[in-house]
Amino acid sequence: MYKKEFYVFEGSIPKKAIIRNYTTDDFEDLIRIQQETFPPPFPSELWWNKNQLSNHIELFPEGALCVEVDGVLCGSMTGLRVDYAPQQPNHTWVEITDNGYITNHSATGNTLYIVDISISPKYRSYGLGKWLMQSMYEVVVYLGIERLLGGGRISGYHRYAETLTAQQYVNQVLIGKLKDPVITFLLRCGRTPVHLVADYLEDNESSNYALLMEWKNPFK
């Protein structure tokens, strides 16, 4: 099982943080974090439920990570293993994650696929999202998986949808002329673009587009 201790900083003050596998004892806090991360009008039925969380820790506990700061649970990241064929990149979030229930998890899958990452808003200044991503890379290496993959919402696209195609918007982000809250973050985490997917997830901000981005295991 996974456990990493480190320090984050509030100004010049160090605060102890821990990334570990989440358990049934964390379910209430994990649902709270989803509510804080995706407040209304985000549909409440899309927040984690206990059945989904139970599947995460039963089917692929290695891919169920959470982070706490000073003993307070404030973020999580979840993945599953799938068999990904680069020549057939198109899929939806619902299809590849079984709508977050991960019943399609494959113990021998060549790819660790990211289902979700959530950080409580008041803890986002600590860089916890990047710490969680780096921890999941370590899981990829530990298990000998080929890659980490996931669809990043192009969440800033709605501001430019009348003047740019989705691909043009992504191209502008990749050359630094535009910044996207999700894609720029993933680039800073070491992820690289693979393929732009239409109708990935119902989301007005991205016009339902997501950019598949991967991190390849350097030992494979």
Solvent accessible surface area in square Angstrom, and as a share of the most:
residue,aa,sasa,rsa
1,M,180,0.81
2,Y,40,0.15
3,K,131,0.55
4,K,42,0.18
5,E,95,0.42
6,F,20,0.08
7,Y,127,0.48
8,V,5,0.03
9,F,116,0.48
10,E,90,0.40
11,G,75,0.72
12,S,99,0.64
13,I,104,0.53
14,P,71,0.45
15,K,42,0.18
16,K,90,0.38
17,A,1,0.00
18,I,28,0.14
19,I,0,0.00
20,R,56,0.21
21,N,10,0.05
22,Y,5,0.02
23,T,63,0.37
24,T,84,0.49
25,D,133,0.69
26,D,12,0.06
27,F,14,0.06
28,E,113,0.51
29,D,54,0.28
30,L,2,0.01
31,I,30,0.15
32,R,70,0.25
33,I,1,0.00
34,Q,6,0.03
35,Q,72,0.32
36,E,62,0.28
37,T,21,0.12
38,F,55,0.23
39,P,74,0.47
40,P,100,0.63
41,P,139,0.87
42,F,70,0.29
43,P,57,0.36
44,S,65,0.42
45,E,136,0.61
46,L,97,0.48
47,W,41,0.14
48,W,13,0.04
49,N,52,0.26
50,K,103,0.44
51,N,106,0.55
52,Q,14,0.06
53,L,0,0.00
54,S,33,0.21
55,N,32,0.16
56,H,1,0.00
57,I,33,0.17
58,E,128,0.58
59,L,75,0.37
60,F,6,0.03
61,P,37,0.23
62,E,60,0.27
63,G,0,0.00
64,A,0,0.00
65,L,0,0.00
66,C,0,0.00
67,V,0,0.00
68,E,28,0.13
69,V,3,0.02
70,D,84,0.44
71,G,61,0.59
72,V,66,0.38
73,L,10,0.05
74,C,0,0.00
75,G,0,0.00
76,S,2,0.01
77,M,0,0.00
78,T,1,0.00
79,G,0,0.00
80,L,0,0.00
81,R,35,0.13
82,V,12,0.07
83,D,102,0.53
84,Y,13,0.05
85,A,34,0.26
86,P,77,0.49
87,Q,143,0.64
88,Q,134,0.59
89,P,22,0.14
90,N,102,0.52
91,H,24,0.11
92,T,38,0.22
93,W,42,0.15
94,V,76,0.44
95,E,114,0.51
96,I,22,0.11
97,T,0,0.00
98,D,52,0.27
99,N,62,0.32
100,G,0,0.00
101,Y,65,0.25
102,I,1,0.00
103,T,86,0.50
104,N,65,0.34
105,H,38,0.17
106,S,30,0.19
107,A,78,0.60
108,T,114,0.66
109,G,0,0.00
110,N,43,0.22
111,T,0,0.00
112,L,0,0.00
113,Y,0,0.00
114,I,16,0.08
115,V,8,0.05
116,D,23,0.12
117,I,49,0.25
118,S,1,0.01
119,I,17,0.08
120,S,0,0.00
121,P,64,0.40
122,K,157,0.66
123,Y,31,0.12
124,R,124,0.45
125,S,104,0.67
126,Y,27,0.10
127,G,36,0.35
128,L,1,0.00
129,G,10,0.10
130,K,91,0.39
131,W,86,0.30
132,L,0,0.00
133,M,1,0.01
134,Q,67,0.30
135,S,0,0.00
136,M,0,0.00
137,Y,9,0.03
138,E,78,0.35
139,V,7,0.04
140,V,0,0.00
141,V,56,0.32
142,Y,178,0.68
143,L,51,0.25
144,G,33,0.32
145,I,1,0.01
146,E,75,0.34
147,R,21,0.08
148,L,0,0.00
149,L,0,0.00
150,G,2,0.02
151,G,22,0.21
152,G,3,0.03
153,R,66,0.24
154,I,0,0.00
155,S,8,0.05
156,G,1,0.01
157,Y,13,0.05
158,H,81,0.36
159,R,159,0.58
160,Y,73,0.28
161,A,43,0.33
162,E,178,0.80
163,T,111,0.64
164,L,44,0.22
165,T,77,0.45
166,A,6,0.05
167,Q,85,0.38
168,Q,87,0.38
169,Y,1,0.00
170,V,2,0.01
171,N,68,0.35
172,Q,52,0.23
173,V,7,0.04
174,L,75,0.37
175,I,114,0.58
176,G,58,0.56
177,K,146,0.62
178,L,32,0.16
179,K,154,0.65
180,D,2,0.01
181,P,85,0.53
182,V,37,0.21
183,I,1,0.00
184,T,25,0.14
185,F,64,0.27
186,L,10,0.05
187,L,59,0.29
188,R,162,0.59
189,C,2,0.01
190,G,39,0.38
191,R,7,0.02
192,T,73,0.43
193,P,54,0.34
194,V,58,0.33
195,H,63,0.28
196,L,30,0.15
197,V,3,0.01
198,A,54,0.42
199,D,101,0.52
200,Y,7,0.03
201,L,59,0.29
202,E,163,0.73
203,D,24,0.12
204,N,142,0.73
205,E,75,0.34
206,S,1,0.01
207,S,48,0.31
208,N,49,0.25
209,Y,65,0.25
210,A,0,0.00
211,L,5,0.02
212,L,0,0.00
213,M,0,0.00
214,E,22,0.10
215,W,49,0.17
216,K,126,0.53
217,N,6,0.03
218,P,96,0.60
219,F,162,0.68
220,K,143,0.61
